[in-house]
Amino acid sequence: MTDDNSFSGRVRRYAQVSTAMGGLAARLAGERYFGLNLDRGRHAAELRAALGGIKGPLMKVAQLLATIPDGLPREYVHELAQLQANAPAMGWPFVRRRMAGELGTEWQTEFHHFEKTAARAASLGQVHRARALDGRPLACKLQYPDMASAVEADLRQLKVAMGLYERYDRAVTTAEIHAEIADRLREELDYEREAAHMRLYGEILRGEPGVAVPVPIPELSTRRLLTMTWLDGAPILDAAKEAPLAERNEIALRMFRVWYVPFYYYGVIHGDPHLGNYTVAPQRTVNLLDFGCVRVFHASFVRGVIDLYHALQRDDRDLAVQAYQSWGFGNLSREMIEVLNRWALFVYGPLLDDRQRLIQEKRSGAYGASVAESVHRDIRRLGGVRPPREFVFMDRAAVGLGSVFMHLRAEINWYQLFHELIDDFDEAALAVRQRSALAAAGVPLPLPAMGRPRE
């Protein structure tokens, strides 16, 4: 059996998903061009039911789209986000053959113990607990077969659906969103790259208190098998359920620094703040577990994020224009900038407020949804916008983390936390730190920046 991106593998995958996705395309087209009355909620539920038994990238894409505005109609995102991340695991005979294909027929002699039942089954692979010959507890992440073909087939179907939605609603051009999702998903198939990301975060967060990163075991890993040290911990919401405010605040503070120390000091961000990607150990230590979705930015992009913050803080329109242009936004009218700034004010709002507070004081996600809807409506009225691809996971990280902080009910001075990271920002120093850290971990440097060069 091969895991190559084969023609036959893609054909099999198309057969699995094309009927359901084709139904989405046909009904959106009917609503748009023939005036048919589409019950989106009902059809979205039907779509989820049709896709619910299919392993692989569609579940990952659903998680991504759940926090990326304007990729698909919200009714579909809501239903797709409910696809079970814990899909049925591969059985032991199948796992045994897969492990032999990765480590050789005598692979079980490489472990003191290997559990036959998966500890966790997710969208692209499943995790088995094991014990090394030296006694260390291990986690073995084994990729499902034929995932390369599944990724390409699912991405093609997603492109069709997004393209039809864009013709229905022209507020946001989705080509860059699709391209970014595609690149990150293809990277997630490469467990050697994920091991490099793990080494990178281990180095970046080495001196950060209350944070733990697994250590990859290269001699027991391949491109489709990632073996790492096991980190014990409880799901974050379980750990915080009955915890007093001081402990919830401590977890939130550590989560904030886990995500943003790498970004503001190294131009690196973990693009998947999904609740299953971290746990909490005793003493409120945050375990960061999954490193498949990591994005590296140029120092100029990080500078633009800080510039926009100061532009909002000082009501400096020229600085806001400079920030947007440095990211690759072009031909923005004064009115479009005012609309984009409304969304930016929602995202940056807690960082602009120098006091201890909840991340969102409205106590409901409905407020954020109403802001997003009004911004979307005005962008559509003004002719639409093409968001740079770098924004897909940056925006997702901000929105996803905000949701975590809401669940924690943390009350923190976010302004002070943020200024601890940005007040001494040096673009040239970040670039030097980034090159050194990426080279040491074996992570490729980012491609040339897409935005306008800074003068």
C-alpha positions in Angstrom: 0.0 0.0 0.0 1.3 3.5 -0.9 0.5 6.9 0.5 1.4 8.8 -2.6 -0.9 11.3 -4.1 -2.1 8.8 -6.7 -4.7 9.3 -9.4 -6.6 6.2 -8.2 -6.6 7.5 -4.6 -8.0 10.8 -5.7 -10.7 9.2 -7.7 -11.8 7.1 -4.7 -11.9 10.2 -2.6 -13.9 12.2 -5.2 -16.5 9.4 -5.2 -16.8 9.7 -1.4 -17.3 13.4 -1.1 -18.4 14.7 -4.5 -22.1 13.9 -4.1 -22.3 15.8 -0.8 -20.2 18.8 -2.0 -21.9 18.7 -5.3 -25.2 19.1 -3.6 -23.8 22.2 -1.8 -22.6 23.6 -5.1 -25.9 22.9 -6.9 -28.1 24.4 -4.2 -26.0 27.5 -3.7 -26.1 28.0 -7.5 -29.8 27.5 -7.6 -30.3 30.1 -4.9 -28.0 32.6 -6.6 -29.1 32.2 -10.3 -32.6 30.9 -10.2 -34.0 32.5 -7.1 -34.8 29.2 -5.4 -35.6 29.4 -1.7 -32.8 27.4 -0.1 -33.2 26.3 3.5 -29.5 26.7 4.3 -29.8 25.3 7.8 -31.5 22.1 6.7 -29.1 21.6 3.8 -26.1 22.2 6.0 -27.3 19.6 8.4 -27.7 17.1 5.5 -24.2 17.9 4.3 -22.8 17.2 7.8 -24.7 13.9 7.9 -23.3 12.9 4.5 -19.7 13.7 5.4 -19.8 12.6 9.0 -18.4 9.1 8.4 -15.5 10.2 6.2 -12.0 10.4 7.8 -9.4 12.9 6.8 -8.9 16.5 5.8 -12.6 17.5 5.5 -12.8 17.4 9.3 -9.6 19.5 9.5 -11.0 22.0 7.0 -14.2 22.2 9.0 -12.2 23.2 12.1 -10.3 25.8 10.1 -13.4 27.3 8.5 -15.2 27.5 11.8 -12.9 30.4 12.8 -12.1 32.0 9.4 -14.7 34.6 8.5 -16.3 34.5 5.0 -15.0 31.2 3.7 -18.5 29.6 3.5 -22.0 30.6 4.6 -22.1 30.5 8.4 -24.9 27.8 8.4 -22.5 25.4 6.7 -19.5 26.3 8.9 -21.7 25.7 12.0 -22.7 22.3 10.9 -19.3 21.2 9.5 -17.6 22.3 12.8 -19.6 19.6 14.5 -18.0 16.8 12.5 -16.5 14.4 15.0 -12.8 15.1 15.5 -12.6 11.8 17.3 -13.4 9.5 14.3 -13.4 5.8 14.8 -9.7 4.6 15.1 -8.0 2.1 12.9 -8.0 -1.4 14.4 -4.9 -3.2 15.7 -4.2 -5.4 12.6 -4.2 -2.3 10.4 -2.0 -0.3 12.9 0.4 -3.2 13.1 0.8 -3.2 9.3 1.2 0.6 9.2 3.8 0.6 11.9 5.8 -2.2 10.1 5.7 -0.1 6.9 7.2 2.9 8.8 9.7 1.2 11.1 10.2 -2.3 9.7 8.8 -5.7 10.6 10.6 -5.9 13.9 9.2 -2.5 15.0 7.7 -3.8 18.3 11.2 -4.5 19.6 11.9 -0.8 19.5 9.4 -0.2 22.3 9.1 -1.6 25.8 5.3 -1.4 25.3 2.9 -0.1 22.6 -0.8 0.2 23.4 -3.0 -1.5 20.8 -5.9 0.8 21.3 -5.5 4.4 20.1 -5.6 7.1 22.9 -6.9 9.6 20.4 -8.2 9.4 16.8 -8.4 12.7 14.9 -8.8 14.0 11.4 -5.4 13.0 9.8 -4.1 10.4 12.1 -4.4 8.7 15.5 -2.2 8.6 18.6 -1.1 5.5 20.6 0.6 5.6 24.0 3.8 3.7 24.2 6.9 3.3 26.5 10.4 3.6 25.3 13.1 1.0 26.0 14.6 3.4 28.6 11.2 3.8 30.3 10.1 7.2 29.0 6.3 7.5 28.2 5.8 8.2 24.5 3.0 9.3 22.1 3.1 7.8 18.6 1.1 9.7 16.1 0.4 7.5 13.1 -1.0 9.0 9.9 -4.0 7.4 8.2 -3.2 5.8 4.8 -3.7 7.6 1.5 -4.0 11.0 3.1 -2.1 12.8 0.3 -4.8 11.8 -2.2 -7.5 12.7 0.3 -6.1 16.1 0.9 -5.9 16.9 -2.8 -9.4 15.6 -3.5 -11.0 17.4 -0.6 -9.2 20.7 -1.4 -10.5 20.5 -5.0 -14.1 20.0 -3.7 -13.6 22.8 -1.2 -12.4 25.2 -3.9 -15.6 24.5 -5.9 -17.8 25.3 -2.9 -15.9 28.4 -2.0 -15.9 29.6 -5.6 -19.7 29.2 -5.9 -20.2 31.0 -2.6 -18.0 33.9 -3.8 -20.1 34.3 -6.9 -23.1 34.4 -4.6 -21.5 36.9 -2.2 -18.6 39.0 -3.5 -17.6 40.6 -0.2 -14.4 38.6 0.2 -12.2 37.0 -2.5 -11.6 33.5 -1.3 -8.6 32.5 -3.5 -6.0 33.4 -0.9 -8.0 31.8 1.9 -8.1 28.5 -0.1 -4.4 28.8 -1.0 -3.4 29.3 2.6 -5.5 26.4 3.8 -4.1 24.2 1.1 -0.5 25.0 1.9 -1.0 24.4 5.7 -2.8 21.1 5.1 -0.1 19.8 2.8 2.5 20.7 5.4 0.5 18.8 8.1 1.0 15.6 6.2 4.8 15.9 6.7 5.5 14.7 10.2 9.2 15.4 9.8 8.3 19.1 9.3 6.0 18.9 12.4 9.0 17.5 14.4 11.0 20.5 13.3 8.2 22.8 14.5 8.2 21.0 17.8 12.0 21.5 18.2 11.5 25.2 17.2 8.9 25.8 19.9 10.9 23.8 22.4 13.8 26.3 21.8 11.7 29.4 21.7 9.8 28.6 24.9 12.7 27.0 26.8 12.8 29.8 29.4 9.1 30.4 29.6 7.6 29.3 33.0 4.6 27.0 33.1 4.9 25.7 29.5 5.7 22.2 28.3 6.5 21.1 24.8 7.0 17.4 23.8 10.4 16.2 22.5 10.4 14.4 19.2 12.2 11.0 19.0 13.8 11.0 15.6 14.9 7.3 15.6 11.3 6.3 16.1 9.8 8.8 13.6 9.3 9.0 9.8 7.4 11.3 7.4 4.1 9.6 8.5 4.9 8.5 12.0 5.8 11.0 14.7 7.0 9.7 18.1 7.4 12.2 20.9 7.5 12.3 24.7 4.0 11.9 26.3 2.8 14.9 28.4 0.1 14.2 31.0 -2.6 16.7 31.4 -6.3 17.4 31.6 -8.5 19.2 28.9 -8.2 22.9 29.6 -12.0 23.4 30.2 -12.0 20.5 32.8 -9.0 22.0 34.5 -10.6 25.4 34.7 -14.2 24.3 35.5 -14.1 24.7 39.3 -10.8 26.6 39.6 -10.7 30.0 41.4 -10.2 33.2 39.4 -6.5 33.4 40.2 -5.8 29.9 38.8 -7.9 30.6 35.6 -6.0 33.9 35.2 -2.7 32.0 35.5 -3.7 29.5 32.8 -4.9 32.4 30.5 -1.6 34.3 31.0 0.4 31.3 30.0 -1.8 30.7 27.0 -1.3 34.3 25.9 2.5 34.1 26.1 2.6 30.6 24.5 1.0 32.1 21.4 2.5 35.6 21.3 6.0 35.3 22.6 6.9 33.3 19.5 5.1 35.8 17.2 6.4 39.1 18.5 9.9 37.8 19.2 10.4 35.3 16.3 7.6 36.0 13.8 6.2 32.5 14.3 2.6 31.6 15.3 0.7 28.4 16.1 -2.2 28.7 13.8 -4.5 26.1 15.5 -5.8 27.2 18.9 -8.2 24.2 19.0 -9.1 23.0 22.4 -7.7 19.5 21.7 -4.2 20.9 21.0 -3.3 21.7 24.6 -3.9 20.3 28.1 -3.2 21.6 31.6 -0.9 19.7 33.9 -0.6 20.1 37.7 0.6 23.6 38.8 -1.3 25.0 35.8 1.5 24.1 33.3 0.1 24.4 29.8 1.1 21.5 27.5 1.2 22.4 23.8 0.7 19.2 21.9 0.2 19.6 18.1 2.5 21.5 15.8 1.2 20.6 12.3 -0.2 24.1 11.7 2.6 26.6 12.3 3.0 29.8 10.3 6.2 31.8 9.8 5.9 35.5 9.0 8.4 38.1 7.9 9.5 40.7 10.5 7.7 43.4 8.3 4.4 41.6 8.8 4.8 41.7 12.6 5.7 45.4 12.4 2.5 45.9 10.5 0.5 44.3 13.3 2.1 46.6 15.8 1.6 49.6 13.5 -2.1 49.0 13.2 -2.4 48.8 17.0 -0.7 52.2 17.4 -2.8 53.6 14.6 -6.0 52.6 16.4 -4.6 53.8 19.7 -3.7 57.3 18.3 -6.5 57.5 15.7 -3.7 57.8 13.1 -5.3 57.0 9.7 -2.0 57.4 7.7 -0.3 54.8 9.9 -3.3 52.4 9.5 -3.0 52.8 5.7 0.7 52.0 5.9 0.0 48.9 8.0 -2.6 47.6 5.5 -0.4 48.3 2.5 2.6 46.6 4.1 0.5 43.4 4.3 -0.6 43.5 0.7 -4.0 45.3 0.8 -4.2 47.6 -2.3 -6.4 50.4 -3.5 -8.3 50.9 -0.2 -10.7 53.8 -0.1 -11.1 55.9 3.0 -14.5 54.3 3.6 -13.0 50.8 3.3 -10.3 51.5 5.7 -12.9 52.8 8.2 -14.8 49.5 7.8 -11.6 47.4 8.2 -10.7 49.4 11.3 -14.1 48.4 12.9 -13.1 44.8 12.8 -9.5 45.7 14.0 -11.0 47.6 16.9 -13.0 44.5 17.9 -9.9 42.3 17.8 -7.5 44.8 19.4 -10.1 46.2 21.8 -9.0 44.4 25.0 -5.3 45.3 24.2 -6.2 49.0 24.1 -7.9 49.1 27.5 -5.4 49.6 30.4 -7.3 47.8 33.1 -8.1 44.3 34.3 -11.0 43.0 32.4 -12.7 40.1 30.6 -11.5 39.5 27.1 -15.1 40.3 25.9 -17.3 42.0 28.4 -20.5 41.4 26.4 -20.4 37.8 27.8 -21.6 36.3 24.5 -20.2 35.4 21.2 -23.3 37.0 19.6 -21.6 40.4 19.9 -18.6 39.3 17.9 -20.9 37.8 15.3 -22.9 41.0 15.0 -19.6 43.0 14.4 -18.4 40.5 11.8 -21.8 40.6 10.0 -21.9 44.4 9.9 -18.3 44.6 8.6 -19.0 41.9 6.0 -22.1 43.8 4.8 -20.2 47.1 4.4 -17.3 45.4 2.7 -19.7 43.8 0.2 -21.4 47.2 -0.3 -18.0 48.8 -1.1 -17.1 46.3 -3.7 -15.3 43.6 -1.7 -11.7 43.0 -0.6 -9.0 40.5 -1.2 -7.4 39.6 2.2 -3.7 38.6 2.1 -3.2 35.0 2.8 -1.1 35.7 5.9 -4.3 36.9 7.6 -6.0 33.5 7.5 -4.2 31.9 10.4 -3.3 35.2 12.2 -6.9 36.1 12.4 -7.9 32.6 13.3 -5.3 32.5 16.2 -6.7 35.8 17.6 -10.3 34.7 17.4 -9.6 31.2 18.6 -7.6 32.4 21.6 -10.3 34.9 22.5 -12.7 32.1 22.7 -10.5 30.2 25.1 -10.1 33.3 27.3 -13.9 33.6 27.3 -14.3 30.0 28.4 -11.7 30.6 31.2 -13.6 33.7 32.3 -10.1 35.2 32.9 -9.8 38.8 34.1 -6.4 40.2 33.1 -4.9 43.5 32.1 -4.4 42.5 28.5 -2.9 45.9 27.7 0.0 45.4 30.0 0.6 41.8 28.8 0.7 43.1 25.2 3.0 46.0 25.9 5.5 43.7 27.7 5.9 42.1 24.2 5.9 45.0 21.9 7.4 48.0 23.7 11.0 47.1 22.7 10.1 45.7 19.3 13.1 45.8 16.9 12.3 44.5 13.4 15.9 43.8 12.5 16.6 41.9 15.8 13.5 39.8 15.2 14.7 38.8 11.7 18.1 37.8 13.2 16.5 35.7 16.0 14.1 34.1 13.5 16.8 33.0 11.0 18.9 31.5 13.9 15.9 29.7 15.5 14.6 28.3 12.2 18.0 27.1 11.1 18.7 25.4 14.4 15.3 23.6 14.3 15.5 22.7 10.6 12.4 24.8 9.6 12.5 26.4 6.1 12.6 30.2 5.9 9.4 31.9 4.8 9.0 32.8 1.1 9.5 36.5 0.1 6.9 38.9 1.6 3.9 39.6 -0.5 3.1 43.0 0.7 4.6 46.4 -0.3 8.2 46.8 0.9 8.6 49.2 3.8 10.4 52.4 2.9 
